[in-house]
Amino acid sequence: KQEVTQIPAALSVPEGENLVLNCSFTDSAIYNLQWFRQDPGKGLTSLLLIQSSQREQTSGRLNASLDKSSGRSTLYIAASQPGDSATYLCAVLNQAGTALIFGKGTTLSVSS
Amino acid sequence: GAVVSQHPSRVICKSGTSVKIECRSLDFQATTMFWYRQFPKQSLMLMATSNEGSKATYEQGVEKDKFLINHASLTLSTLTVTSAHPEDSSFYICALGGGYNEQFFGPGTRLTVL
């Protein structure tokens, strides 16, 4: 059974810092991996989607990497801003495309 | 991506009552919609897959008679929590797309059962 773990559970940084969020999964047979942002009491916003054949994806200050063989992904946020404060969720899609499994998330707080 | 709305965004009800949550696709015809539940500090967990014109598929451990799903059109799926109890209090989120395509999520509904 696929399990997704995110470390740390919470993170507080001052504005301007670069930071890394970690995601690990137990079954490397995935189709893709996706990073989402969730603001308090809100739905999910997709940030980056990495296909299993890809190593990384970039969007603005965000860079996500994928090492499928070791079951790990990282989300790198450059020059963090208070507006980046949110919970970041990692999710993997199984190869059959039938199950999207989420981690519990990392709650990020960026202080000005 | 697709735009998904949910109504209501927040609902408080008494124990034993039923609550209906609507999920609408505003710009996409969705043959499949997904219903997730998220307890505080927990992962989103898929409850069921809603298929237009047919019965929903429920995940293991989710009572189909308690969580009634209706997907009557390509733009609307509803989740009815019947005889709600405090342990049903949670954040319910719908999504559409799926399979090998990206899923697009609604803004969620916060249910509080007193």
Interface residues (C-beta under 8 A of the other chain):
Chain A: V4 Y31 N32 Q34 F36 G41 K42 G43 L44 T45 S46 L49 L89 A91 L93 G97 T98 A99 L100 I101 F102 G103 K104 G105
Chain B: G1 V4 Q6 F34 K41 Q42 S43 L44 M45 L46 F91 I93 A95 G98 G99 Y100 E102 Q103 F104 F105 G106 P107 G108 R110
